[in-house]
Amino acid sequence: MNGRELLIGVTGGIAAFKTAALVSKLVQAGAGVSVVMTRSATQLVGPKTFEALTGRPVGVKVFGRGAHPHIEAAQKAELFCIAPATANILAKAACGLADDLVSTVYLAFDGPVLMAPAMNTKMWEKPAVKRNLEQLRADGVIFIEPGEGRLSCGDIGAGRMAEPEQIFRAIVQQLGKIP
């Protein structure tokens, strides 16, 4: 991982706390990691957490530092992983909507994209979510499937974001395919 440049997108799911552990693991493995977040994600895990883990500023605003923060972030990385990938970001990405920094970076990024979905079981099973997943797979997005178990809402079922170790392995595997 030494010298590899990764971009992590964090959206507003409670599983965002797991993303901090993922980012820590990536940095410890020698990767350069930049983080972009949605505003709702910042209500769950503060940007300062990711700044401390990466030693880099965290992007939240579409009109933040620099002239084009979404383009600049997209151009620096060789892989983009969105974790957690909420139903909201899946829908935006599938339709090409861009109204926050994570969704605008997604549209500007031309390398491999991994997504780790996380949501309530009922949301995960909705036909609209399934259609968005199908579209994104057709677009080349690689999914790290959610697990089953107890969800933050108390329900038990599918929709738990994959564990940081599993996402880490998927990133390493994908990096192995990039020349």
TORLUM-150025 format. One record per residue (C-alpha): residue number from 1; residue in three letters; chain; x, y, z. Coordinates in steps of 0.2 Angstrom, whole numbers. Last residue first. Example, Ala and Ser with C-alpha at 12.3 -4.5 7.8 and 13.67 -1.06 7.14 Angstrom:
! TORLUM-150025
(2, SER, A, (68, -5, 36)),
(1, ALA, A, (62, -22, 39)),
***
This chain:
! TORLUM-150025
(179, PRO, A, (-6, -6, -65)),
(178, ILE, A, (-22, -7, -56)),
(177, LYS, A, (-28, -25, -53)),
(176, GLY, A, (-18, -27, -36)),
(175, LEU, A, (-27, -11, -30)),
(174, GLN, A, (-43, -20, -32)),
(173, GLN, A, (-38, -34, -20)),
(172, VAL, A, (-31, -22, -8)),
(171, ILE, A, (-47, -12, -8)),
(170, ALA, A, (-57, -28, -6)),
(169, ARG, A, (-46, -33, 9)),
(168, PHE, A, (-49, -17, 17)),
(167, ILE, A, (-67, -18, 15)),
(166, GLN, A, (-67, -35, 24)),
(165, GLU, A, (-56, -29, 38)),
(164, PRO, A, (-68, -14, 40)),
(163, GLU, A, (-83, -25, 43)),
(162, ALA, A, (-96, -25, 29)),
(161, MET, A, (-110, -13, 32)),
(160, ARG, A, (-125, -21, 40)),
(159, GLY, A, (-140, -22, 28)),
(158, ALA, A, (-147, -39, 30)),
(157, GLY, A, (-157, -44, 45)),
(156, ILE, A, (-160, -41, 63)),
(155, ASP, A, (-170, -25, 68)),
(154, GLY, A, (-163, -15, 83)),
(153, CYS, A, (-162, 2, 74)),
(152, SER, A, (-143, 0, 74)),
(151, LEU, A, (-144, -17, 65)),
(150, ARG, A, (-142, -34, 72)),
(149, GLY, A, (-136, -46, 60)),
(148, GLU, A, (-133, -49, 41)),
(147, GLY, A, (-119, -43, 31)),
(146, PRO, A, (-118, -30, 18)),
(145, GLU, A, (-110, -34, 1)),
(144, ILE, A, (-94, -25, -4)),
(143, PHE, A, (-99, -19, -21)),
(142, ILE, A, (-89, -15, -36)),
(141, VAL, A, (-96, -1, -47)),
(140, GLY, A, (-94, -4, -66)),
(139, ASP, A, (-109, 6, -73)),
(138, ALA, A, (-119, -11, -75)),
(137, ARG, A, (-115, -13, -56)),
(136, LEU, A, (-122, 4, -53)),
(135, GLN, A, (-138, 1, -63)),
(134, GLU, A, (-141, -16, -54)),
(133, LEU, A, (-138, -8, -37)),
(132, ASN, A, (-150, 6, -41)),
(131, ARG, A, (-164, -6, -47)),
(130, LYS, A, (-161, -16, -30)),
(129, VAL, A, (-163, 1, -20)),
(128, ALA, A, (-179, 5, -30)),
(127, PRO, A, (-186, -13, -27)),
(126, LYS, A, (-184, -11, -8)),
(125, GLU, A, (-174, -25, 1)),
(124, TRP, A, (-160, -14, 7)),
(123, MET, A, (-173, -2, 14)),
(122, LYS, A, (-182, -15, 24)),
(121, THR, A, (-166, -22, 30)),
(120, ASN, A, (-160, -5, 37)),
(119, MET, A, (-145, 3, 28)),
(118, ALA, A, (-127, 0, 24)),
(117, PRO, A, (-119, -2, 7)),
(116, ALA, A, (-100, -4, 5)),
(115, MET, A, (-96, 4, -12)),
(114, LEU, A, (-80, 2, -22)),
(113, VAL, A, (-76, 13, -37)),
(112, PRO, A, (-62, 10, -49)),
(111, GLY, A, (-55, 25, -58)),
(110, ASP, A, (-64, 39, -67)),
(109, PHE, A, (-69, 51, -53)),
(108, ALA, A, (-79, 66, -58)),
(107, LEU, A, (-96, 59, -55)),
(106, TYR, A, (-91, 51, -38)),
(105, VAL, A, (-83, 67, -33)),
(104, THR, A, (-99, 76, -36)),
(103, SER, A, (-109, 63, -26)),
(102, VAL, A, (-97, 64, -11)),
(101, LEU, A, (-96, 83, -11)),
(100, ASP, A, (-114, 86, -11)),
(99, ASP, A, (-128, 89, -24)),
(98, ALA, A, (-123, 78, -39)),
(97, LEU, A, (-136, 67, -47)),
(96, GLY, A, (-130, 54, -60)),
(95, CYS, A, (-146, 43, -58)),
(94, ALA, A, (-137, 28, -51)),
(93, ALA, A, (-125, 39, -41)),
(92, LYS, A, (-139, 49, -33)),
(91, ALA, A, (-149, 33, -29)),
(90, LEU, A, (-134, 24, -21)),
(89, ILE, A, (-129, 39, -12)),
(88, ASN, A, (-147, 40, -4)),
(87, ALA, A, (-148, 21, 0)),
(86, THR, A, (-132, 24, 10)),
(85, ALA, A, (-115, 19, 5)),
(84, PRO, A, (-105, 18, 21)),
(83, ALA, A, (-92, 18, 15)),
(82, ILE, A, (-89, 25, -2)),
(81, CYS, A, (-72, 19, -9)),
(80, PHE, A, (-63, 28, -23)),
(79, LEU, A, (-47, 21, -30)),
(78, GLU, A, (-32, 29, -39)),
(77, ALA, A, (-34, 46, -30)),
(76, LYS, A, (-27, 63, -35)),
(75, GLN, A, (-39, 67, -49)),
(74, ALA, A, (-55, 64, -40)),
(73, ALA, A, (-50, 76, -25)),
(72, GLU, A, (-45, 90, -37)),
(71, ILE, A, (-61, 88, -47)),
(70, HIS, A, (-72, 88, -32)),
(69, PRO, A, (-63, 103, -24)),
(68, HIS, A, (-64, 114, -40)),
(67, ALA, A, (-57, 131, -37)),
(66, GLY, A, (-48, 127, -21)),
(65, ARG, A, (-54, 124, -3)),
(64, GLY, A, (-73, 122, -2)),
(63, PHE, A, (-87, 125, -14)),
(62, VAL, A, (-94, 107, -13)),
(61, LYS, A, (-91, 107, 5)),
(60, VAL, A, (-86, 92, 16)),
(59, GLY, A, (-68, 89, 12)),
(58, VAL, A, (-57, 82, 26)),
(57, PRO, A, (-40, 90, 28)),
(56, ARG, A, (-25, 78, 29)),
(55, GLY, A, (-16, 70, 43)),
(54, THR, A, (-25, 54, 39)),
(53, LEU, A, (-31, 48, 56)),
(52, ALA, A, (-32, 65, 64)),
(51, GLU, A, (-41, 73, 49)),
(50, PHE, A, (-53, 58, 50)),
(49, THR, A, (-58, 61, 68)),
(48, LYS, A, (-58, 80, 65)),
(47, PRO, A, (-71, 77, 51)),
(46, GLY, A, (-84, 72, 65)),
(45, VAL, A, (-92, 56, 65)),
(44, LEU, A, (-111, 55, 65)),
(43, GLN, A, (-117, 72, 62)),
(42, THR, A, (-103, 74, 50)),
(41, ALA, A, (-110, 60, 39)),
(40, SER, A, (-126, 71, 36)),
(39, ARG, A, (-115, 85, 29)),
(38, THR, A, (-108, 72, 16)),
(37, MET, A, (-90, 68, 18)),
(36, VAL, A, (-74, 67, 8)),
(35, VAL, A, (-58, 58, 15)),
(34, SER, A, (-40, 58, 8)),
(33, VAL, A, (-29, 43, 12)),
(32, GLY, A, (-11, 40, 7)),
(31, ALA, A, (-8, 22, 10)),
(30, GLY, A, (6, 15, 21)),
(29, ALA, A, (-3, 0, 29)),
(28, GLN, A, (-6, 11, 45)),
(27, VAL, A, (-15, 23, 34)),
(26, LEU, A, (-27, 10, 27)),
(25, LYS, A, (-30, 3, 44)),
(24, SER, A, (-34, 20, 51)),
(23, VAL, A, (-46, 23, 37)),
(22, LEU, A, (-55, 7, 40)),
(21, ALA, A, (-57, 10, 58)),
(20, ALA, A, (-64, 27, 54)),
(19, THR, A, (-76, 19, 42)),
(18, LYS, A, (-83, 9, 56)),
(17, PHE, A, (-90, 25, 64)),
(16, ALA, A, (-98, 29, 48)),
(15, ALA, A, (-110, 13, 51)),
(14, ILE, A, (-123, 25, 58)),
(13, GLY, A, (-126, 31, 40)),
(12, GLY, A, (-124, 48, 33)),
(11, THR, A, (-111, 46, 19)),
(10, VAL, A, (-92, 44, 20)),
(9, GLY, A, (-82, 44, 4)),
(8, ILE, A, (-64, 37, 5)),
(7, LEU, A, (-51, 42, -8)),
(6, LEU, A, (-35, 32, -10)),
(5, GLU, A, (-17, 36, -15)),
(4, ARG, A, (-5, 22, -15)),
(3, GLY, A, (12, 27, -9)),
(2, ASN, A, (15, 12, 1)),
(1, MET, A, (0, 0, 0)),
***
